[in-house]
Amino acid sequence: MNNVKAFNHSAFKKLFQLFKKKYYSYGEMRGTVSLKDFNMDELEEIAGFLGVSLASLTSKSSLSLKMFDEKLKSSA
């Protein structure tokens, strides 16, 4: 992904903060983060990046770092 501006949305700022905490906890990109503190606009932004429906994302209530990392790698 060449367009870093896509990650300026508040959803990604919050998500990356959670990822950072998880990374420091495990020392690697693994685990899941809760999506309970994200509003609908933020969830829509994340769902759009992941290429999943909003309903699918909200039904999980969490996001794995592995899933996000794989999507990030495939979008490059």
Sine and cosine of phi, psi and omega as CSV:
sin_phi,cos_phi,sin_psi,cos_psi,sin_omega,cos_omega
0.00,0.00,0.87,-0.50,-0.04,-1.00
-1.00,-0.03,-0.29,0.96,-0.08,-1.00
-0.99,-0.13,1.00,-0.03,-0.02,-1.00
-0.93,0.37,-0.40,0.92,0.00,-1.00
-0.86,0.51,-0.41,0.91,0.02,-1.00
-0.86,0.51,-0.43,0.90,-0.03,-1.00
-1.00,-0.07,0.19,0.98,0.04,-1.00
-0.98,0.22,-0.21,0.98,-0.01,-1.00
-0.90,0.43,0.58,-0.82,-0.03,-1.00
-0.83,0.56,-0.48,0.88,0.01,-1.00
-0.86,0.51,-0.69,0.73,-0.05,-1.00
-0.97,0.24,-0.53,0.85,0.06,-1.00
-0.88,0.47,-0.71,0.70,0.04,-1.00
-0.90,0.43,-0.70,0.71,-0.03,-1.00
-0.88,0.47,-0.69,0.72,-0.01,-1.00
-0.92,0.39,-0.52,0.85,0.08,-1.00
-0.91,0.42,-0.67,0.74,0.05,-1.00
-0.91,0.40,-0.65,0.76,0.04,-1.00
-0.88,0.47,-0.66,0.75,-0.01,-1.00
-0.86,0.50,-0.72,0.69,0.03,-1.00
-0.88,0.48,-0.68,0.74,-0.01,-1.00
-0.92,0.40,-0.66,0.75,0.02,-1.00
-0.88,0.48,-0.71,0.71,0.01,-1.00
-0.92,0.40,-0.51,0.86,0.02,-1.00
-0.93,0.37,-0.71,0.70,-0.06,-1.00
-0.99,-0.15,-0.38,0.93,-0.06,-1.00
0.99,0.17,0.19,0.98,0.03,-1.00
-0.31,-0.95,0.21,-0.98,-0.01,-1.00
-0.98,0.19,1.00,0.00,0.08,-1.00
-0.43,-0.90,0.21,-0.98,-0.01,-1.00
0.99,-0.10,-0.11,-0.99,0.01,-1.00
-0.75,-0.66,0.38,-0.93,0.09,-1.00
-0.84,-0.54,0.56,-0.83,0.00,-1.00
-0.97,0.24,0.60,-0.80,0.04,-1.00
-0.97,-0.26,0.16,0.99,-0.11,-0.99
-0.91,0.42,-0.43,0.90,-0.04,-1.00
-1.00,-0.08,0.18,0.98,0.01,-1.00
-0.99,-0.10,0.66,-0.76,0.06,-1.00
-0.99,0.11,0.11,-0.99,-0.08,-1.00
-0.88,0.48,-0.63,0.77,0.03,-1.00
-0.87,0.49,-0.69,0.72,0.00,-1.00
-0.92,0.38,-0.65,0.76,0.03,-1.00
-0.90,0.43,-0.62,0.79,0.05,-1.00
-0.88,0.47,-0.64,0.77,0.01,-1.00
-0.90,0.44,-0.70,0.71,0.01,-1.00
-0.92,0.40,-0.71,0.71,0.02,-1.00
-0.86,0.51,-0.66,0.75,0.02,-1.00
-0.88,0.48,-0.68,0.73,0.03,-1.00
-0.90,0.44,-0.67,0.74,-0.05,-1.00
-0.97,0.25,-0.29,0.96,-0.03,-1.00
0.97,0.26,0.53,0.85,0.05,-1.00
-0.84,-0.54,0.30,-0.95,0.02,-1.00
-0.96,0.27,0.40,-0.92,0.05,-1.00
-0.87,0.49,-0.66,0.75,0.01,-1.00
-0.87,0.49,-0.67,0.75,0.02,-1.00
-0.90,0.44,-0.69,0.72,-0.02,-1.00
-0.92,0.39,-0.71,0.71,-0.04,-1.00
-0.94,0.34,-0.45,0.89,0.02,-1.00
-0.94,0.35,-0.42,0.91,0.01,-1.00
-0.99,0.17,-0.54,0.84,-0.02,-1.00
0.88,0.47,0.08,1.00,0.09,-1.00
-0.48,-0.88,0.26,-0.97,-0.01,-1.00
-0.72,-0.69,0.76,-0.65,0.02,-1.00
-0.99,0.12,0.62,-0.78,0.04,-1.00
-0.89,0.45,-0.56,0.83,0.00,-1.00
-0.89,0.45,-0.69,0.72,0.00,-1.00
-0.89,0.46,-0.70,0.71,0.00,-1.00
-0.90,0.43,-0.69,0.72,-0.02,-1.00
-0.89,0.46,-0.66,0.75,0.02,-1.00
-0.91,0.42,-0.65,0.76,0.02,-1.00
-0.92,0.40,-0.63,0.77,0.03,-1.00
-0.88,0.47,-0.70,0.71,0.01,-1.00
-0.90,0.43,-0.62,0.79,-0.05,-1.00
-0.97,0.22,-0.26,0.97,0.00,-1.00
-1.00,-0.03,-0.06,1.00,-0.03,-1.00
-0.96,0.29,0.00,0.00,0.00,0.00
